[in-house]
Amino acid sequence: MKESGRKQGAASPCAACKLLRRRCAQDCVFAPYFPADEPHKFANVHKVFGASNVNKMLQDLPVHQRGDAVSSMVYEANARVRDPVYGCVGAISSLQQQIDTLQTQLALAQAEAMHLRVRQTVPFSNHGFGPASPSHSGSPSSRLMGSQAKPIFDMDMVLDQASLGESMWSC
């Protein structure tokens, strides 16, 4: 039967007591959260927070919150070992930059999709550009765009309703 993360009656200390080279008592606060088969888990926490501070934090918490606290400490300690200056804040910042980049890319793709949708629907509207209009020759897109080429990815494009006959887009 397992109790407190180690066998009852056995002298196998938890990872914390093993690292600290002390006898693991029956009521060891570390034993349920730092089992002997995961020594790296406590090693990083000890390196970042110190055994005494971890002990105090765990004893100050109700038993039902200790597991979550240990998970948080392990996560932060592992992040601090990887990045001693920023820790998990560096990882969060990196993820935030990725989100910002992806949101910008999404906005550009949505703008292009809207631009293409408008280009497909405008030639068939009733503005004198339809296929029945004999006064214009060439493709519908060339009639709409005129002789100037306009970029597809232009965030400042606005549909100019008043001068739809002369040029469709104004930047």
C-alpha positions as CSV (number, residue, x, y, z in Angstrom):
1,M,0.0,0.0,0.0
2,K,1.3,3.4,-0.9
3,E,0.9,6.3,1.5
4,S,2.3,9.8,1.2
5,G,4.1,9.0,-2.1
6,R,6.2,6.1,-0.7
7,K,5.8,2.7,0.8
8,Q,4.8,2.4,4.4
9,G,7.5,0.9,6.5
10,A,10.1,1.3,3.8
11,A,13.0,3.7,4.2
12,S,12.7,5.1,0.7
13,P,12.7,8.9,1.0
14,C,10.7,11.2,-1.2
15,A,12.7,13.2,-3.9
16,A,12.9,16.2,-1.7
17,C,14.3,14.4,1.3
18,K,16.7,12.5,-0.9
19,L,18.0,15.7,-2.4
20,L,18.2,17.3,1.0
21,R,19.9,14.2,2.5
22,R,17.5,13.8,5.4
23,R,15.3,11.2,6.8
24,C,11.8,11.3,5.3
25,A,9.3,11.4,8.1
26,Q,5.8,9.8,7.9
27,D,4.2,13.3,7.8
28,C,6.7,14.8,5.3
29,V,4.9,17.7,3.6
30,F,6.9,17.1,0.4
31,A,6.3,13.3,0.0
32,P,2.8,13.5,-1.7
33,Y,4.0,16.0,-4.3
34,F,7.6,15.0,-5.0
35,P,7.8,11.2,-5.4
36,A,11.1,9.5,-5.3
37,D,10.9,8.5,-9.0
38,E,10.7,12.2,-10.1
39,P,13.9,13.8,-8.6
40,H,14.2,16.5,-11.3
41,K,10.8,17.9,-10.2
42,F,12.0,18.9,-6.8
43,A,15.6,19.7,-7.9
44,N,14.4,22.7,-10.0
45,V,11.9,23.9,-7.4
46,H,14.6,23.7,-4.8
47,K,17.0,25.6,-7.0
48,V,14.6,28.4,-7.7
49,F,12.5,28.7,-4.5
50,G,14.5,26.9,-1.8
51,A,13.3,24.0,0.3
52,S,12.5,26.2,3.3
53,N,10.3,28.5,1.3
54,V,8.5,25.6,-0.4
55,N,7.9,24.0,3.0
56,K,6.4,27.2,4.4
57,M,4.2,27.8,1.4
58,L,2.8,24.2,1.5
59,Q,2.2,24.3,5.2
60,D,0.4,27.7,4.9
61,L,-2.0,26.3,2.3
62,P,-5.0,24.0,2.9
63,V,-4.3,20.4,1.8
64,H,-6.8,20.6,-1.1
65,Q,-4.8,23.5,-2.7
66,R,-1.3,22.1,-2.3
67,G,-1.3,20.1,-5.5
68,D,-2.1,23.1,-7.6
69,A,0.5,25.2,-5.7
70,V,3.2,22.5,-6.4
71,S,2.2,22.4,-10.1
72,S,2.6,26.1,-10.3
73,M,5.9,26.1,-8.6
74,V,7.2,23.3,-10.8
75,Y,6.1,25.2,-13.9
76,E,7.7,28.4,-12.8
77,A,10.9,26.7,-11.7
78,N,11.2,24.9,-15.0
79,A,10.7,28.2,-16.8
80,R,13.3,29.9,-14.6
81,V,15.8,27.2,-15.3
82,R,15.3,27.6,-19.1
83,D,15.2,31.5,-18.9
84,P,16.7,32.8,-15.6
85,V,15.8,36.4,-16.3
86,Y,12.2,36.3,-17.5
87,G,11.0,32.8,-16.5
88,C,7.4,32.0,-17.5
89,V,6.8,35.7,-18.3
90,G,9.2,35.3,-21.3
91,A,7.2,32.4,-22.5
92,I,3.9,34.3,-22.1
93,S,5.4,37.3,-23.9
94,S,6.6,35.1,-26.8
95,L,3.1,33.6,-27.1
96,Q,1.5,37.1,-27.0
97,Q,3.8,38.2,-29.9
98,Q,2.8,35.1,-31.9
99,I,-0.9,35.9,-31.2
100,D,-0.4,39.5,-32.4
101,T,1.4,38.4,-35.6
102,L,-1.3,35.8,-36.3
103,Q,-4.1,38.4,-35.7
104,T,-2.4,40.8,-38.2
105,Q,-2.1,38.0,-40.8
106,L,-5.8,37.2,-40.2
107,A,-6.8,40.8,-40.6
108,L,-4.9,41.0,-43.9
109,A,-6.4,37.8,-45.2
110,Q,-9.9,39.0,-44.3
111,A,-9.3,42.3,-46.0
112,E,-8.1,40.4,-49.1
113,A,-11.1,38.2,-49.0
114,M,-13.5,41.2,-48.7
115,H,-11.6,42.9,-51.6
116,L,-12.0,39.8,-53.8
117,R,-15.7,39.5,-52.9
118,V,-16.4,43.1,-53.7
119,R,-14.5,42.7,-57.0
120,Q,-16.7,39.7,-57.9
121,T,-20.0,41.3,-57.1
122,V,-19.6,44.9,-58.3
123,P,-19.3,44.2,-62.1
124,F,-22.8,42.6,-62.0
125,S,-24.5,45.4,-60.1
126,N,-26.6,48.1,-61.7
127,H,-23.9,50.9,-62.0
128,G,-23.5,51.0,-65.8
129,F,-20.7,48.4,-65.7
130,G,-22.8,45.3,-66.3
131,P,-22.4,43.0,-69.3
132,A,-25.3,44.9,-71.1
133,S,-23.3,48.2,-71.1
134,P,-21.9,48.6,-74.7
135,S,-19.8,51.7,-73.8
136,H,-17.0,49.7,-72.0
137,S,-14.8,47.1,-73.5
138,G,-12.3,44.7,-71.9
139,S,-12.7,42.6,-68.8
140,P,-14.8,43.7,-65.8
141,S,-11.8,44.0,-63.6
142,S,-9.9,46.1,-66.1
143,R,-12.8,48.4,-66.4
144,L,-13.1,48.8,-62.6
145,M,-9.4,49.1,-61.9
146,G,-8.6,51.4,-64.8
147,S,-5.0,51.6,-66.0
148,Q,-3.5,51.8,-62.5
149,A,-2.6,48.6,-60.6
150,K,-3.8,48.6,-57.0
151,P,-2.3,46.3,-54.3
152,I,-4.6,43.5,-52.9
153,F,-3.1,43.9,-49.4
154,D,-3.9,47.5,-48.6
155,M,-5.5,48.0,-45.2
156,D,-6.5,51.6,-46.1
157,M,-8.7,50.6,-49.1
158,V,-12.2,52.1,-48.8
159,L,-15.1,51.7,-51.1
160,D,-15.8,55.2,-52.6
161,Q,-19.6,55.0,-53.3
162,A,-19.7,58.5,-54.9
163,S,-17.1,57.9,-57.6
164,L,-17.9,54.3,-58.3
165,G,-18.1,55.0,-62.0
166,E,-14.6,56.4,-62.3
167,S,-12.5,54.3,-60.0
168,M,-13.7,51.7,-57.5
169,W,-11.0,52.0,-54.9
170,S,-9.5,55.0,-53.3
171,C,-6.5,54.6,-50.9
